[in-house]
Amino acid sequence: MENNENQEVDNIESQNPEPLETKPAVEITSKYLKSTTRISGWLVFFLFAIMLGGFIGLIKAILAFDLSEAGGSYLIAFSDIFLTAMCFFLASYTLYAFSNRLPNAVFLGKNYVVATFVINILILIIYRANDIEFSSEREIIDLVKSLIWAVIWFCYLSFSEQVAEVIPPSFRKVYTHNYVINVILIVIPLLMLVGGSAGIIVSEMSKQSEVASLRQNLVLQENERTDGLVVFTVPQDFQCTEEDVEEDGVTITVFRLTSDSLSAKITMFSSFDSDFTSETFDEYCEAYKDEDMDDCSPTVFIDTKSTINSYRFYYRVIKYKMFSSLLVFWRFGLLYDKKTDKICIFFSVNGDNHYDYMEEFAKGIRFL
């Protein structure tokens, strides 16, 4: 009887086991994720790539600073540096966020990737719209590779299990200041570009108005000509014609002087250059020489720098050997007035070197 009762008690206890202890839910925090997860593999490569890319981009922007390329506008010239500096800051912030397992780490990484993608697309659009040629084929390849890598990294951040482990989707969060960074990254460079462009337009309009006024009211001698920037004397035995040419939205007066007795023809015009250097002279010389004559054994015959009428005078003569006994001389001169940032360019070609008429022509030029 007693055995039956004990058996019944055992049956009752087996049917009603004691409840199992449940572990409390772990609160996911940055500190917890930092102690339980490790950044490795492709995520390390991603963070290294954006830091290196951001740093190189900033250094390139600083080294490429060129006021003349920006139309003399500091706002436009510095907009590129500001943009690359912001990208480098965003890359650094992304590295810090992942290292400390911050909730906004993935958002920052995607922001950097999208920013570089959009910047490279805009570069392509601007180059295409303005018929700007890339300096080398390598530059085009690097830009296309950047676009491809941007797509790869965006997909990686969106679908990678490692990224989801390091920064779980449920833990992710976007702070208000993250959107502020986006606004700064986009709006400030845009305002700098718009402001700089507006300044250039206003400055050009002012210069054009001043040039037109001077040209209309200036009293000239019979053998003098002007475009509103310079006044020059037509040399003896030369005839002069002029033509207004539209270049980059600006009207430039081109003078052509010919001499039958010297078998010479001079082309001359003037403009502004706020960032003129000796290297700029080389660029002008390369831009206006006849590339078709490069196969004719070109030799620099004269290359001098001097002062004429208090202006800096750069002069280069290149000798070409057309046939066994035929020599052709291409002459290129440039006057620069540092006070007004005005330049006067004139070049000529002829087959005689006994009389160098270009320096005499330069002496008859004065800036207004």
Secondary structure, DSSP 8 states (H G I E B T S, - for coil): -HHHHHHHHHHHHHHS-------------HHHHHHH----THHHHHHHHHHHHHHHHHHHHHHT--TTTTTT-HHHHHHHHHHHHHHHHHHHHHHHHHHTT-TTHHHHHHHHHHHHHHHHHHHHHHHHHTT---S-HHHHHHHHHHHHHHHHHHHHHHH-HHHHHHS-GGG----HHHHHHHHHHHHHHHHHHHHHHHHHHHHHHHHHHHHHHHHHH----TTEEE-SSEEEE--TT-EEEEEEEEETTEEEEEEEEEETTTTEEEEEEEEE-TT--HHHHHHHHHHHS-GGGTTS--EEEEEEEEEETTEEEEEEEEEEE-SSS-EEEEEEEEEEETTTTEEEEEEEEES--S--HHHHHHHTEEE-
